[in-house]
Amino acid sequence: MNRAFVIFNPAARGEKSQRLRQFLESKQSDRVVLAPTQCAGDATRLAREALRQGFDAIIAAGGDGTINEVVNGLGTSQVPVGVLPLGTANVFARELRIPLRIAAAWDVIEQRHVAAFDLGVADAGGQRRYFVQLAGIGFDAATIQETSWELKKKIGPLSYVVAGLRVLRRRPALPAIFIGNGRYYGGPFTLFPQASPSDGRLDVCVMERPSLFAALAVVLGRHTARRDVKYFQCETYVHDGAQPFELDGEFAGTTPVKFSVVPGALRVIIPGEHHA
């Protein structure tokens, strides 16, 4: 690793943030610069600044939302991204088999094996935003809005299940449309069994009427066999109408939206045995 710029969320995982800061400060040197975020959107601004300063790698220390912000700052620059997974679900890290322990994840970053993956794109309202792992329309986005930071801190990934049940009770007619650039959703759940983050395609899973039974089928890996679930792959996916949508677990706005990918535009530091 040459010069690395580490963007970290000091509030990640609440009480564990102090340990994170201590760990990162132990790595600080002429080659490793630390940059804490202060508010939403900061990671995007900091990533752009690191690009201007010519850093060789940008490290995202936080959850999937922090990674998403960093990638939106880097765009298609192809500057390598490293990941220190500190979020609730850490879906992207799981997808690329990046260790969930900070020290082990840092070892991966220092080894500097880089692979190219597709970069997800969402065009809506005249704006382009990127995503690395997944997007959701309708029920999924409403669940994201319903999930509080306090609940995530208390019960982790189960917080999304609790929030989802609330949404089902209040808004039972919302469709659930999931767009994947990888296999996983919500942590270890394989929502997109045929997906690959480097095949130039998106995987789409549509549940017109989400239910507790459909959710259970996802947990068991049997959802694609259900008659009320449509699963397919495509290069672009357009949704009209007016539904909430999310990118990498963060609320992103209201449809209409067009999803696509930029093949091979995202370079990520991954474990050496998975180098491609």
C-alpha positions in Angstrom: 0.0 0.0 0.0 1.4 3.4 -1.0 -0.6 6.5 0.2 -4.0 5.6 1.7 -6.7 8.0 2.7 -9.0 6.5 5.4 -12.5 7.9 5.6 -14.2 6.7 8.8 -17.5 7.3 10.5 -16.7 8.0 14.1 -20.3 7.1 15.1 -20.2 3.6 13.5 -21.4 0.9 15.9 -21.8 3.5 18.7 -19.8 2.4 21.7 -17.2 0.7 19.5 -16.3 3.9 17.7 -13.6 4.7 20.3 -11.8 1.4 19.7 -12.0 2.1 16.0 -10.4 5.5 16.4 -7.6 4.0 18.5 -7.0 1.3 16.0 -6.8 3.7 13.1 -4.6 6.1 15.0 -2.2 3.3 15.5 -1.9 2.9 11.8 -1.6 6.7 11.1 1.7 7.6 9.3 3.0 9.6 6.3 1.4 6.9 4.1 -1.9 6.7 6.0 -4.1 9.8 6.4 -7.2 9.7 8.6 -10.4 11.7 7.7 -13.4 11.5 10.0 -16.9 12.3 8.7 -19.0 14.8 10.4 -22.4 14.5 8.7 -24.2 12.7 5.9 -22.6 13.3 2.5 -19.2 14.0 4.1 -17.6 10.8 2.8 -18.4 11.7 -0.7 -16.8 15.2 -0.3 -13.7 13.7 1.4 -13.3 11.0 -1.3 -13.3 13.7 -4.0 -10.7 15.7 -2.1 -8.5 12.5 -1.8 -8.8 12.1 -5.5 -7.6 15.6 -6.1 -4.7 15.0 -3.8 -3.6 11.9 -5.7 -4.0 9.2 -3.1 -3.4 5.6 -4.3 -6.2 4.1 -2.3 -9.3 5.3 -0.5 -10.4 3.3 2.5 -14.0 3.3 3.6 -14.3 2.5 7.3 -18.0 2.1 8.2 -21.1 0.4 7.0 -22.6 0.0 3.5 -23.8 3.5 3.6 -20.3 4.9 4.1 -19.0 2.7 1.3 -21.7 4.0 -1.0 -20.8 7.7 -0.2 -17.1 7.0 -0.8 -17.9 5.3 -4.2 -20.1 8.3 -5.2 -17.1 10.5 -4.5 -14.8 8.4 -6.7 -17.2 7.7 -9.5 -15.6 5.9 -12.4 -12.0 7.1 -11.5 -11.0 3.5 -10.8 -8.9 4.5 -7.8 -9.0 1.3 -5.6 -11.3 1.2 -2.6 -10.5 -0.6 0.6 -13.2 -1.7 3.1 -13.1 -1.8 6.9 -16.6 -3.2 7.7 -18.2 -1.5 10.7 -21.9 -1.5 9.8 -24.9 -3.4 10.8 -25.2 -5.7 7.8 -21.8 -5.3 6.0 -23.3 -6.8 2.9 -20.6 -5.6 0.5 -17.8 -7.0 2.7 -19.6 -10.4 2.9 -20.0 -10.4 -0.9 -16.3 -10.0 -1.4 -15.3 -12.2 1.6 -13.6 -9.3 3.3 -13.0 -10.2 7.0 -15.5 -8.6 9.4 -12.8 -8.1 12.1 -11.0 -4.8 11.7 -7.5 -6.0 12.1 -7.9 -8.8 9.6 -9.6 -6.4 7.1 -6.7 -4.0 7.5 -4.3 -6.9 6.7 -6.2 -7.4 3.4 -5.8 -3.7 2.6 -2.0 -3.8 3.3 -1.6 -6.8 0.9 -3.2 -4.6 -1.8 -4.8 -7.3 -4.1 -7.1 -5.4 -6.4 -10.0 -6.7 -8.5 -12.4 -4.9 -10.9 -16.2 -5.2 -10.4 -19.2 -3.6 -12.0 -20.5 -0.3 -10.6 -24.2 0.0 -10.2 -25.8 3.2 -11.6 -29.2 4.9 -10.6 -30.4 7.8 -12.8 -33.3 9.6 -11.3 -34.6 13.2 -11.3 -31.7 14.3 -13.6 -29.1 13.0 -11.1 -26.8 10.0 -11.4 -25.8 8.1 -8.3 -23.8 4.9 -7.9 -24.3 1.8 -5.8 -22.0 -1.2 -5.1 -24.3 -4.0 -4.0 -28.0 -3.4 -4.2 -31.0 -1.1 -4.6 -34.6 -1.5 -3.6 -37.9 0.0 -4.6 -41.1 0.2 -2.6 -41.4 -2.0 0.5 -37.6 -2.2 0.9 -37.0 1.5 0.8 -39.9 2.1 3.2 -38.3 -0.4 5.6 -35.0 1.5 5.4 -36.9 4.7 6.3 -38.6 3.0 9.2 -35.4 1.5 10.7 -33.9 3.8 13.4 -30.2 4.0 14.3 -31.2 3.1 17.9 -32.9 -0.1 16.9 -29.9 -1.1 14.6 -27.6 -0.5 17.6 -29.7 -2.7 19.9 -30.5 -5.7 17.7 -28.4 -5.4 14.6 -29.7 -6.9 11.3 -32.9 -8.0 13.0 -33.9 -4.3 13.1 -34.7 -4.5 9.4 -37.1 -7.4 10.1 -38.9 -5.5 12.9 -39.2 -2.4 10.7 -40.4 -4.5 7.7 -43.2 -6.0 9.8 -44.3 -2.5 10.7 -44.3 -1.5 7.1 -46.3 -4.6 6.1 -49.0 -3.7 8.7 -49.3 0.0 7.6 -48.7 -0.3 3.8 -49.6 -3.8 2.7 -50.0 -2.8 -1.0 -46.4 -1.7 -1.5 -44.5 -3.9 -4.0 -41.0 -5.1 -3.2 -38.5 -4.8 -6.0 -34.8 -5.6 -5.4 -32.0 -4.8 -7.8 -28.7 -6.6 -7.1 -25.1 -6.3 -8.2 -24.2 -9.2 -6.0 -25.8 -12.1 -4.2 -26.4 -10.9 -0.7 -29.1 -8.7 0.9 -29.5 -7.6 4.5 -26.3 -9.4 5.6 -26.0 -13.2 4.9 -29.2 -13.7 2.9 -28.8 -14.8 -0.7 -31.5 -12.8 -2.4 -29.8 -13.0 -5.9 -28.5 -16.6 -6.3 -27.3 -16.1 -9.9 -25.7 -12.7 -9.4 -22.1 -11.8 -10.0 -20.6 -8.4 -9.4 -18.5 -8.7 -12.6 -20.9 -10.1 -15.2 -22.1 -6.7 -16.6 -25.7 -7.4 -15.6 -28.2 -6.6 -12.8 -30.3 -9.2 -11.0 -33.9 -8.3 -10.3 -36.2 -9.9 -7.8 -39.9 -8.7 -7.8 -42.4 -9.5 -5.1 -45.7 -7.8 -6.1 -47.2 -8.6 -2.6 -44.4 -9.0 0.0 -45.4 -11.1 2.9 -44.0 -12.9 6.0 -44.0 -16.1 4.0 -42.0 -14.6 1.1 -39.5 -13.2 3.6 -39.2 -16.6 5.2 -38.6 -18.1 1.7 -35.7 -15.6 1.3 -34.1 -16.7 4.6 -34.4 -20.4 3.5 -33.1 -19.6 -0.1 -36.4 -20.8 -1.7 -37.9 -17.5 -2.8 -37.1 -17.9 -6.6 -39.3 -21.0 -6.7 -42.4 -19.1 -5.5 -45.1 -18.2 -8.1 -45.5 -14.7 -6.7 -41.8 -13.9 -7.2 -40.2 -12.9 -10.5 -36.4 -13.3 -10.8 -34.5 -12.3 -13.9 -31.3 -10.6 -15.1 -30.9 -7.6 -17.3 -28.5 -4.8 -18.3 -30.9 -2.0 -17.5 -34.1 -1.8 -15.4 -36.5 1.1 -15.4 -39.3 1.7 -12.9 -41.9 4.5 -13.5 -44.5 5.7 -11.1 -43.8 7.2 -7.7 -42.3 4.7 -5.2 -39.5 5.3 -2.6 -36.2 3.7 -3.5 -32.9 3.1 -1.7 -29.2 2.5 -2.7 -27.0 0.3 -0.5 -29.3 0.5 2.4 -29.7 4.3 2.3 -32.9 6.1 1.3 -32.3 7.8 -2.1 -35.5 9.4 -3.3 -38.6 8.6 -5.3 -39.0 6.9 -8.7 -39.0 7.0 -11.7 -35.5 5.6 -11.8 -33.3 3.8 -14.4 -30.8 1.3 -13.1 -27.7 0.1 -15.1 -24.1 -0.9 -14.6 -20.7 0.4 -15.7 -18.8 -2.9 -16.3 -15.4 -3.1 -14.4 -15.5 0.5 -13.2 -15.2 -0.3 -9.5 -11.8 -1.5 -8.2 -11.7 -3.0 -4.8 -9.0 -4.3 -2.5 -9.9 -7.9 -1.7 -8.4 -10.9 -0.1 -5.5 -12.4 -2.2 -7.1 -15.8 -2.7 -10.0 -14.1 -4.5 -7.8 -12.0 -6.7 -9.2 -11.7 -10.2 
